[in-house]
Amino acid sequence: MDYHFGKKYRLLKTDDFSSVFALRCQKSRAWIQVFHARNTLGFPRLGLVVAKKVAKRANRRNYMKRVLREWFRLHRHELPPSDIIIRVRQPFRHADYAGVTKTLQQLLLAADGCKAKSQ
């Protein structure tokens, strides 16, 4: 199984983020908030948002992004084809790693409760 995290698995452009935010299909828990929207690419893509308001120091923001990216990389094959944005709501540290990954698994691997908007 291929576990790399290349550019095709990332949300990079502002338009990609905007389209996911516009659908307002979200789930949240204490540490993180997940937005998602189906895509037609056949594989999931990930975007991360960790604001300076959450953690002032860049090394702490980078740690949080690294944890979330690694979880996505290892579980990408289990996820449906969708664009996923993970927004960190509260800072977490190494001691919270197990709780954060468990929360992420519950939010992303649980049944999809949001329906696509009808136009």
C-alpha positions as CSV (number, residue, x, y, z in Angstrom):
1,M,0.0,0.0,0.0
2,D,1.2,3.5,-0.9
3,Y,1.6,5.8,2.1
4,H,3.2,8.9,0.6
5,F,1.6,12.3,1.0
6,G,2.1,14.0,-2.4
7,K,0.7,17.3,-3.7
8,K,-2.3,15.6,-5.2
9,Y,-3.5,14.7,-1.6
10,R,-3.3,18.4,-0.4
11,L,-5.7,21.3,-0.7
12,L,-3.5,24.1,-1.8
13,K,-5.6,26.8,-3.5
14,T,-7.9,29.3,-1.8
15,D,-10.7,28.2,-4.1
16,D,-10.4,24.6,-2.9
17,F,-10.7,25.8,0.7
18,S,-13.6,28.2,-0.1
19,S,-15.6,25.5,-1.8
20,V,-15.4,23.2,1.3
21,F,-16.2,26.0,3.7
22,A,-19.2,27.0,1.6
23,L,-20.9,23.6,2.0
24,R,-20.8,24.0,5.8
25,C,-20.7,20.3,6.4
26,Q,-18.8,20.1,9.7
27,K,-18.2,18.1,12.8
28,S,-16.3,19.3,15.9
29,R,-14.9,18.1,19.2
30,A,-12.8,19.7,21.8
31,W,-9.5,20.0,19.9
32,I,-10.5,20.0,16.3
33,Q,-13.2,20.9,13.8
34,V,-13.6,19.0,10.5
35,F,-15.1,20.4,7.3
36,H,-15.7,18.1,4.4
37,A,-17.2,18.0,0.9
38,R,-17.3,15.1,-1.6
39,N,-15.0,15.3,-4.6
40,T,-14.9,13.5,-8.0
41,L,-11.2,12.8,-7.9
42,G,-11.4,9.3,-6.4
43,F,-9.2,10.0,-3.4
44,P,-9.3,12.3,-0.3
45,R,-7.5,15.6,0.0
46,L,-6.4,17.4,3.1
47,G,-6.2,21.0,4.1
48,L,-5.1,22.2,7.6
49,V,-5.9,25.4,9.4
50,V,-3.9,26.2,12.6
51,A,-4.3,29.9,13.5
52,K,-1.8,32.0,15.5
53,K,-4.7,32.6,17.9
54,V,-4.5,28.9,18.8
55,A,-0.7,28.7,19.3
56,K,1.5,31.8,19.1
57,R,4.7,29.8,18.5
58,A,5.3,28.4,15.0
59,N,6.9,25.2,16.4
60,R,3.7,24.4,18.3
61,R,1.5,25.1,15.2
62,N,3.9,22.9,13.1
63,Y,3.7,20.1,15.6
64,M,-0.1,20.1,15.4
65,K,0.0,20.1,11.6
66,R,2.5,17.3,11.6
67,V,0.4,15.1,13.8
68,L,-2.7,15.6,11.7
69,R,-0.9,15.1,8.4
70,E,0.6,11.9,9.7
71,W,-2.7,10.5,10.8
72,F,-4.2,11.4,7.3
73,R,-1.3,9.8,5.5
74,L,-1.7,6.5,7.4
75,H,-5.5,6.3,7.1
76,R,-6.0,7.9,3.7
77,H,-7.0,4.6,2.1
78,E,-9.9,4.2,4.6
79,L,-11.4,7.6,3.8
80,P,-14.1,8.3,1.1
81,P,-13.1,10.6,-1.8
82,S,-13.7,14.0,-0.3
83,D,-11.9,17.3,0.4
84,I,-11.3,17.5,4.2
85,I,-10.2,20.6,6.1
86,I,-9.1,20.2,9.7
87,R,-9.2,23.3,11.8
88,V,-7.5,23.2,15.2
89,R,-9.7,24.8,17.9
90,Q,-7.5,24.3,21.0
91,P,-3.8,23.7,21.2
92,F,-2.6,20.2,22.0
93,R,0.8,18.8,22.9
94,H,2.5,15.4,22.9
95,A,0.6,14.3,26.0
96,D,-2.7,14.7,24.2
97,Y,-1.6,12.8,21.1
98,A,-3.7,9.6,21.8
99,G,-6.8,11.7,22.5
100,V,-6.4,13.8,19.4
101,T,-5.9,10.9,17.0
102,K,-8.9,9.0,18.6
103,T,-11.0,12.2,18.1
104,L,-9.9,12.5,14.5
105,Q,-10.7,8.9,13.8
106,Q,-14.2,9.3,15.3
107,L,-14.8,12.4,13.2
108,L,-13.5,11.2,9.9
109,L,-14.2,7.5,9.9
110,A,-17.7,7.8,11.3
111,A,-20.7,7.6,9.0
112,D,-21.1,10.7,6.9
113,G,-24.0,12.7,8.4
114,C,-24.0,15.6,6.0
115,K,-25.9,15.7,2.8
116,A,-24.8,17.7,-0.3
117,K,-26.6,21.0,-0.8
118,S,-29.3,20.8,-3.5
119,Q,-29.2,23.8,-5.9
